[in-house]
Amino acid sequence: MENKKYYFIAIGGVGMSGLAKYLLENGCEVSGSDIVDSKYIDKLRKLGATVYIGQKKENVPSDAVVVASTAIRENNPEMVRARELGLKVYHRSDILAEISRWGKFFLGYSGTHGKTTTSGLSSYVMEKAGLKPSFVVGGIIPELGINAHSQDGKYFAAELDESDGTIVKYAPNVCVINNLEADHLDFYKDGLKSILETFEKFISNIPESSIVLVNKDCKATMSLHSHKTLTFGMEDADYTARNVRFMSDCTVFDVYYKDEFLTDLTIILRGKHNVYNALSVLASLHQAGVDVNLVKPHFATFSGMGRRFQKVAEFDGVTVYDDYAHHPTEIKATLSSAEGMTDKRVIAVFQPHRYTRLKNLWKEFLDAFQGVDKVVVTDVYAASEDEIEGINSKKFAKELAEHIDILCEYIGGSIADVAQKLYPELRENDVVIGLGAGTITNLSKELLNQNNEVASIGR
């Protein structure tokens, strides 16, 4: 892939824009298109990219490598044009794999949950420690305000996505596998069995000298067979978190390597899952030869990735959080982050993401909503899928109400409609947590709109 000219179909997403930014910073000519403008596109234009709004065949240059994600269909006009011109069409994973071979020490972060947080945390602490890392991650890193950057330090960190099987293309020097569970069942037809086969293939492809860090407390990751693996976990692992103390404003624990004290760590991320996340990042950096004392202080200033239990609004004593959780395990982890809020009324607003996921994990979703005072279920965010008969949010909310001793309500319509219905019942000390990977992220904005309207006419 010697080409220096790239055209991205749907350049505005968090993953694609990160790759485009990285190529621009390496002197490549980048253009692309998307359906709507976004803050990511603004940043790319400032770096010299040409971005068209609207996808038309005449946008595609006759001499570029075309980059597309799994979501782009063959009948997309720009894809049709690229085929007509005989251009090479690469998946975004091919571009990331290519970048990862540009001579740096490659740290990869993977697994069903936690890969955005771990890749972001790793990049953040190295950046703050002055190591000038290069990185491409699947979310905006707080304080840095970016999702990708090319610099002249030794290390390259990236989030490795397994959702479409493309993880087998990468060959990291150190790789973290946070956990593995059944997900992306539209792609992995045999569920966890298919996922494990893909990860076995991935591990067998990487160099003998590479290290794979797996979660000792996850049965599935421990079933992977390789002499390249080291473990991390809460007990009897190569890297162990001991003396874990959950405080009101931070979590503190000691890290032991091969039963010897390595360092103590303080993080401000909430929940047990984030102990695993921080532990795996520290272990990966330690294996990569980074001085632990150099990065250690910066773990305590990392406030989490965008859309990961992110506080997005406050009004009249009501606090609104936004979280990307769209799998039952992620929802449980997110809601565990709210456990310390004993004096609050916690309302979870859940937007199911994809009909296939709701159908395949229906029972698991029914068990995911503990520790809150109320659950609101919105309509399914289809993500380009067709409806499945008998699988809908109204039915799910009804079953959930029968399954748990918590108030459950279905509110249909747009997120603006949901906010309009929810707003009048909100009181001081309420905490609202939006859950999902779709338009639910707009909930805070719509609640603020409701609040502004009421303020202007008097409540």
Buried (B, 14 or more C-beta within 10 A) or exposed (E): EEBEEBBBBBBBBBBBBBBBBBBBBEEBBBBBBBEEEBEBBEBBEEEEBBBBEEBEBEBBBEEBBBBBBBEBEEEBBBBBBBEEBEBEBBBBBBBBBBBBEEEBBBBBBBBBBBBBBBBBBBBBBBBBBEBBBBBBBBBBBBEBEBBBBBBEBBBBBBBBBBBBBBBBBBBBBBBBBBBBBBBBBBBBEEBBEBBBEBBBEBBEEBEEEBBBBBBBBBEBBBEBEEEBBBBBBBEEBBBBBEEBEBEEEEBBBBBBBEEEEBBEBBBBBBBBBBBBBBBBBBBBBBBBEBEBEBBBEBBBBBBBBBBBBBEBBEBEEBBBBBBBBBBBBBBBBBBBBBBBBEEBBBBBBBBBBBBBBBEBBBEBBBEBBEBBEBBBBBBBBBBEBEEBEEBBBEBBBBBBBEBBEBEBBBBBEEBBBBBBBBBEEBEEEBBBBBBBBBBBBBBBBBBBBBBEEBEEEEE
